[in-house]
Each structure stands twice: as C-alpha cells, then as structure tokens.
Amino acid sequence: MTDTSPTNQPLPAYLVGYSLDHAHRVVVGIRAASAEAARAIARAAFDAGTLWDDAPNMPLLYDDYEELDGQVLSFDATGVTAWPAADVSVRAVRLHAAAHQLLAFARLVDERLPQAAAIETWHPEALVSMTLTAGKVRELRALLGTLTGC
C-alpha cells in the first residue's frame, strides 16, 4: 500500500470505520444462600463500583464484549485533511500490548540475574551485573518509547 498515486500525488486521507453492537458480559464468583441473594450482592457491588475489584470473596472471572449475532458489517468513510490524535481507547490497547512486552523483558532479565538465594545475604545497594544483547537493548528502548507515548 502506498500514500501516493501513480502520478506521485498524495492520495486523499479518509477515516474508515465500522460499528457492531456488543453485549458487555461480566461474571464474578459469589457465595450466597441462594441465586437471588447472589444477584442482590452482585447488584450492590455494581452500584458501589466494586464489582470489578477482583477480590478473593468476589473473583472476577470474565469481563469482555461479545458481538451480537446477525449483524452485517458495513464500513463508513469520511475524508479528512489530517489524521486526528489516537483516541484513549487506542492508547489503552497499545499500553496493554506494551505491558506484555515489558513482562517478557522482565522475565528475560530475571533469567539472566543470579538466583535469589545466591544474593540473599548481599547488601541491598550491591551492584549486580548482567549482559544484554544490543538487540534486546534496542527492543527495551523502543518499548520505553511506546510506553511514554501512552
């Protein structure tokens, strides 16, 4: 895909999107004397804004959007002179993806560090050396740039 026409002129820009109806489904675990009591507890937690706290006595088991059946996908397009800034929802998606990359990097660092038992008696300010490849350092810096942009 290219941003220019065969005559090297910039192509017009469009915001293209689609909308599908979804149902937001949340499932929590509740111990109660009856189904009615469990529903009342869940409603009270919803009203208090604590339903999503993922507490031991009310674990969050499912929280997702389910596409409703029978919908037809239809795209719309609106011409624009410039792309707008990404919506906060996109920044959240980018942040979530970056968090997974950061966790993978943290696990790599943990694998390369001395075992916990080996440094247990070391002074807390003792320096611990570690070696990373240049590629991993570049990945980390790119990740930090992504996180900064979120």
Secondary structure, DSSP 8 states (H G I E B T S, - for coil): --SB-TTS-B--EEEEEE---EEEEEEE----SSHHHHHHHHHHHHHHT-TTS-BTTB-EEEEEEEE-TT----EEEEEESS-----HHHHHHHHHHHHHHHHHHHHHHHHHS--GGGGTTS-TT--------HHHHHHHHHHHHHHHH-
